[in-house]
């Protein structure tokens, strides 16, 4: 009986020490990346990279300090190289993308803010990225220029970034936005009401109960 109790306690400790499961992180990264592809008008190659970056970030968040800690900074740095200038500027202004999760201290889990904007959790605008089935994470633990070395040379062929709007609610660049020299490709950014390639409409009604909480154990 004593051995059974010890084994049970060890199992509880193991579960509490685990981060978000790969399956859960993959599902959340897919939903978030799909909506980023929709609003930022990503290419297929960008969509693949953004999915990898989002998955790496979510799999690295184990405690409250990780939400806006080094792994969040690494996510922003990697996205800065993958996105064009106008895409990155828009990314900074969209809070549900820029700060995709927060920590709920009562449930000791992550709250995903993208569900406040996209309430239909089964709706996707794109097919799964090509790396969805095989990528298991880990690029954010490689050299910090992992994405820079793959994307920077392509930026010089893109047009100038449209002017950044000023006024109420405008936020200054973060540390990773400063000095970014990537140029945007000539394309039309999607509006909040629909994608430029079709006439589909999205439900933008705020829903305070639509947040998803994923419990993540402390280490």
N, C-alpha and C positions, 0 to 999 in steps of 0.2 A: 504493500500500500504506500509505504514511504517512497519507494522508487517511482511509483506512478505519479505521485504528487511532484516529485523533483522533475520528472520528464515533462509534466504539464507546465510547470513554471518555466522550464527552459524553452518550451514552444512559445509561450506568451512573450518571453523576452526576445526571441528571434523575430516574431511577427512585429513587435514594437520597434525593433531596430531596423527593419526593412524600409527602404524608400518606396515610392510609388512603383507598382509592378510594371514590367515592360509592356504588358498588354494594355494596362490603363493609360500609361504615358503615350503609347502609340496611338490610341484612340483619341486622346485629347490633342495630341500634336497634329493629327490628321484634320480634325475639325477646325482647329485654329489656323492651320496652314491653308486649308481650303478657303477660308474667309479672307485671309490675307491675299491669296491669289486673286480672289474676286475683286476686292477693293483696290488693290495696288496694281492690278492688271499685269500679273507676273507671267513671264514666259515659262515654258515647261521646264527648262533648265533651272530657272530661278525657283520654281515651285519645289523641285527636288531638293535644292540646297536649303530653302527655308524650312522644309519639313525636317531635314536632318538637324538643323540648328535648334528648332523648337523642341524636338525630341531630346536632344542632348541636354537642353536647359531643364526640362521637366524631370528628367531622370536624375538630375544633379541636385534637385531641391529636396532636402531631407528635414529641414528645420526652419524656423522663422527667419534666421539670419541669412539663409540662402536665397530667399525670395528676391531681395534687391542687393545681394552680395556679389562676390566675384563671378559666379556663373551667369548672373543677369548681365553684368558688364561684358562678359565674354560674348553673350548672345548679341548684345548691341554692336559690339565690335565686328563680329562675323557678318551680321546683317548689313552693316555699313559697306562692306565690300561686295556683297551679292546684289543689293538693291542699287538702282540708279539714283541719282541725286534727288530727283523729284519724288521718287518712291520713298526714299529714306526720310525726306522732309515730311511727307504725308504720314508715314509710319510714326514719327515722333509726335504728331498731333492727334493720333487716334489712341486714346488711353487704353482701350480694350486690346490693342496690339502691343503698345509700348510697355504697359504694365499688365500683362495678361492674367496674372494671378496675385492673390493676396493671402495672408495667413489668418485663418479663423482660430483664435486662441481658445474659444469654447469647445469646438469640435476637434481642435488640433489637426486641422486639415487645410487643404488649399481650396480657395474659391476662384472659379474661372469666370472672369467678367465678360467674356465673349458671348455667354449665354444671355446676358441682358440685352444684347443687340440682335442676336440670332436665336430666337426662342424655339425654332423647330430643329431639334437635335438630330433628326434623321435626314435633313435636307443638305445636299452637297451640290456645289456648282461645277465641280471638276471630277474627273476620274482620279483614282488614287495615284500619287506620284510613283514613278517607276522604281524608286528605292524603297517603297513601303514594305515590300515583302522581305527584303534582305538586309536592310540597314538596322543594326542592333545598337547603335550609339557609339560615342567615344571620340568623335572628331574634335570636340571642345577640349579634349585632354591632349591633343597634339600640339604642334608648334602654333603659336598665335597667328602666324601668317598662312595657316592652312587654306583658308578661303581667299585671302588676299592674293596669293600667288596664282590662283586659278581664275580670278575675275578682274583684277585691276587692268590688265592689258586691253580688255574689251571695252572699257569705259571711254576711251578716247575717241570712239567712233559714234558716240551719241551726242545729241544736241544739247543746248543749254537748259538748265533747270528753270522752270517758270518762277516768277517772283513769289516769295513767301508772304502770305497775308499777315498784316499787323492789326492789332486791335484787341478788344476784350477777349480774354481766353487764350491769346497767343502765348506760347511758351518758348523760352530761349533754347538754343541748341544744348544738348548734353555734351559731355566731354568727348564723345566719339563722333559727334556731328561736326565739331570744329576741325577744320583742315581737310574735310573729305572733298576730294577733287573729282569724283566720278561724275560723268555727264549722263543725262537722261536720254533715252531713245525717243524719237518723235512718235508719240502715240497719245491717245486720249484716255485720261484717267476715268475710271468708273465713278458715277455719281452715287450718293447714298440711296437714290431711288431705284437704280437698276444698272445693269452691266451695259457697256457701250455696244456689245455684240448682240444683244437681244433685248426683249421688252419685259423680262421677268421683273417682278416687284418683290421686295423683301418686307417682312413685318418688322417695323422699327419701334413698335410700341414698347416702352420700358416696362419691365416686369421685375419687381423687386424680389420675387420668389424664384426667378429662373436661374439663379446662380447654382453652379454645381460645386459641391464640397467633396473633395477627395481626401480621406484621412491618410496622413503620412506620419509614420512613427518617428520619434526622436532616436538619434543614435546614442 
